Amino acid sequence: MAPTTEPPCPCQVRNALAWAAAYLKARGSSTPRLDAEVLLQTLLRLDRARLLVSGDRWLARAEWAAFYRLVARRGAGEPVAYLTGTKEFWSRPLTVTPDVLIPRPETEVLVALALKRARECERADAGPLRILDLGTGSGAVAVTLACELPGAQVTATDLSEAALEVARANAARHGATVTFLRGDGLAAVRPDARFELLCANLPYVPSDDPRLDPGVRRYEPRAAWDGGPDGLAALRSVIPQAPRFVTPGGWLLLEIGEGQAEAVAGLIAATGGFEPAARWPDLSGSVRVVEARRTEA
């Protein structure tokens, strides 16, 4: 449904924002004013500070028409990140398209822990730290780790070639050196490959989870979020193989969904190759990452 009762064209920035915020609020957005501001600042190529002091600026007819279309799409549930083509992650703008899952703030818990463990790791031969990112999507985790740890060798995998194209673009955008491989989970890497750090943000949402945002179900790639009936299908495939790819003393870090910590810790324990798993929450207190250290022998 297209917006109604829009202000007359031409109109000023402040009026356009007020109208858009009211419309998006009525359509169920939890952040209607912010959505409106992000859409308009992207369209006008202004940063937020400049937009906020441009309230008296008159929008040209073409600008108003383009803004109107963006607001209509957002009102229908399309994510802001797909409308703008970008999403900030770890203070870096990342290109996103409908071929990749939009990076979430909770994944920064995984990155923060990965950085902590990476800085604790040492290779016996004093070579560069080797990091594997499974299910890289937009490249958010791999690109961030490569930028923050420039001496590391970062490898990232995904089953989707379209997603890998986005990830490569983000690596190039930020000057990050990452080796990208196409394949399903650990099958994408050589059987003899070893890593000090194995990170995975694999699909973990149950297929029919009633809590899933309708916008995710409608617009984001199902293969990137659907983890099967209980959300653990991908992890059940990867975890039993993980000891073979993680060096002694290295770390396995897995992003998980709400209520999955016990089951994932059990899967890790069943391998017999890791120390007891630890759990790490996000700012809301929900456990978002399970980690385990590879036994020394």
Secondary structure, DSSP 8 states (H G I E B T S, - for coil): ----S---SS-BHHHHHHHHHHHHHHTT-SSHHHHHHHHHHHHHT--HHHHHT-TT-B--HHHHHHHHHHHHHHHTT--HHHHHTEEEETTEEEE--TTS----TTHHHHHHHHHHHHHH---TT----EEEEES-TTTHHHHHHHHH-TTSEEEEEES-HHHHHHHHHHHHHTT--EEEEESSGGGGS-TT--EEEEEE----B-TT-TTS-HHHHHHS-HHHHB--TTS-HHHHHHGGGHHHHEEEEEEEEEE--TT-HHHHHHHHHHHSSB---EEEE-TTS-EEEEEEEB---
